[in-house]
Structures are given as C-alpha cells and as structure tokens.
Amino acid sequence: MKKNISLLVAVLLLPWLLYFSAGQSWVRIIDFSLLYLMLSLGLNVVVGYAGLLDLGYIAFFAVGAYCYALLSSPQFGIHWPLLVILPIGAVCAGLFGVLLGAPTLRLKGDYLAIVTLGFGEIIRIFLNNLSSPVNITNGPQGISDIDPLHLGSIVFNHGLVFGDIRIPSVINIYYLFLLAVIITMIFSSRLERSRVGRAWMAIREDELAASCVGIHTKRYKLLAFGLGATMGGLSGGLFAGFQGFVSPESFTLMESVMILCMVVLGGMGHIPGVIVGSLLLSILPEVLRETAGWQRGLFGQVIVDPANLRLIMFALALVVMMLVRPEGLIPSALRRKEMQHE
C-alpha cells in the first residue's frame, strides 16, 4: 500500500519536477509519451491478447484525430464540446476496426500483417486526397485552428490560475492525459481478466482448439479489432486537441511500427510491460537528440547525425532484445513459460 501511494505521489509530482529542472519541453515530451501509452494499450488488445498482428493501427489514431479536427475547427464551422467529440471519434474508429476485421478473419500471421498495413496506408492516402472535388480534410495541408481541449470554461491548453498558483498548460495536459491513461489501464485490466479476455488468449494460443471448445472465434476477433481501434480513436482525438493541427504526415507506417515495437519490447499481453516499453521508446529517442552536444564535447565536431544515430541505436536495441529476451522486458508469467518452452 505504501509503495502504491509513493508511486502515485511520484507520478503526480513528475511534471512539476521536470518543469522546474528541465523546462517545459520535457513536460511536453511526457505528454506525448502518455498518448503513445494509450495507443500501445489499445494495440495490446489486438496483438497481445488476441494474437492478431496489426501493422496499420495508426489508421485508427488518424480517424479519431480527424473526427476531432472536423467537428471542432473552422473547416466546417463546427465547434462541438470535448465530451461529445471524443466519444464520436472513438466510435468511428471502432467501426473502422470492425470494417478492417470483417474481411480478414481467416487470415493469419504475415498475410494479416500485409492486409492491415495496406489498410493503414489507404486511410492515410484518403486523408491526403480528400480535398477535391469537395474539400473535406484539406489534403496534405492538414486542418489547423482546432479548438483546444476544454471542459466548460476550463481550457487545458491554457494556463490555469488557482489563487496564487498558476498551472502551466503542459502540466494541465499531463493530468488530463494521465486520467485518460488510468481509465484505459483499468479497462484493459478488466478485459484481461474477463471471459472475453480468456477467450482472446485461447484464440491466441490455438485458434482451432478454441473453436472446438465452443469459442466463437470470428466474433471475438472482431471484438478485439473494434475495442483496440476504439482506444486508438480516443487517443487520436486527444492528440488533435493538444496539437491544434493534424495532417496525414502524422500517421505514417513508421508510427504503426513504432507502436508495435513498444508492445513487443515491453511484453505482449502484459500491461506493466506495455507501459515500460511505450515510455522507454517514446522518451529514449528524445534523450538521444542530445548526442550532438556530447559529440562536440568529445570530438570537437558532430561525427554522426543525431537523427541517424537515434535510428541506429533503436534498431540495435531491438535486435539485442529479440536475441537476449524475446519475451519482452516485463513479460507475463504465461508468456515467459511459452518462450522458455520454445
């Protein structure tokens, strides 16, 4: 109990410590890390629980983001409240998840990965081209002037003042995203322990055996795609309100691959592992941006461009992890046993 309280206090104080020690930019990085964590938890439902390889997950993030952008910007002159738009975006993304899952129920492994990859690219290309003959998404220019995240008179994107205390906007966003992450974690945890979660794990282990004991595999696969996509759509809406701008360039294949790496690296099907993997892979690249200064201090010049060095070190870390600890950094007990037997 004391450890849980200490952890909660540390999480609540983290943005203030970063704000006064490292500056506002690092709090913003943590805000984005929480969004990636939400995405990873959503993908974990599809990949970790149900065992369905999805390389187009970023498409659901895009659907949620564009739903928020279209319903709260000058694009159509609509400015609906946050608590209306977020559920709409989540439901739309969930419908797209079912739409993707329905024709792919018989596919497995590499074939499923190729189809989901294509779906993700189709969504991005559609968003990039839906500017004529009727301008819906504003094409590659994206949608700007999106309404900030707000609840009534409370605007999270602006600093809030309570008496003599002023809370910066990035810290407001941090607490909002933290609340969304906690709700998502509780939902995922309850799913894992439910009858639905046990059915997904049975399908993941042996789909034929699962169907033989009476599990309706097609129905549960569709449910996995739909729920995972719903979480992605919710985080997409928060992203659009946070950024105030969305464009197709934010939803590339590399983003899908990155989210999948977070789930695999941390430990598929295990929420603590997914948390560690997502935070590690979203924060570590930002730390490696500082290598330019380190190289100047050591060698007097920049020998390797920081952007290239980040990718090289990221790739090497993944290779080493898959060789040394293929079950992930913090795997579930079941996953650890499976990998040991293999």
Protein Blocks (a to p, Z undefined) as FASTA:
>chain_A
ZZmmmmmmmmmmmmmmmmmmnojklmmmmmmmmmmmmmmmmmmmmmmmnopacfklmmmm
mmmmmmmmmmocfklopacdfklmmmmmmmmmmmmmmmmmmmmmmgghjlmmmmmmmmmm
mmmmmmmmmmbfbdfklpmnopehiacddehjbcfkbccdehjaccdfklmmmmmmmmmm
mmmmmmmmmmmmmmklmmmmmmmmommlmmmnopafklmmmmmmmmmmmmmmmmmmmmmm
mnopacfklmcfklmmmmmmmmmmnoghiaklmmmmmmmmmmmmmmmmmmmmmmmmmnop
afbgfklmmmmmmmmmmmmmmmmmmnojbdcfklmmmmmmZZ
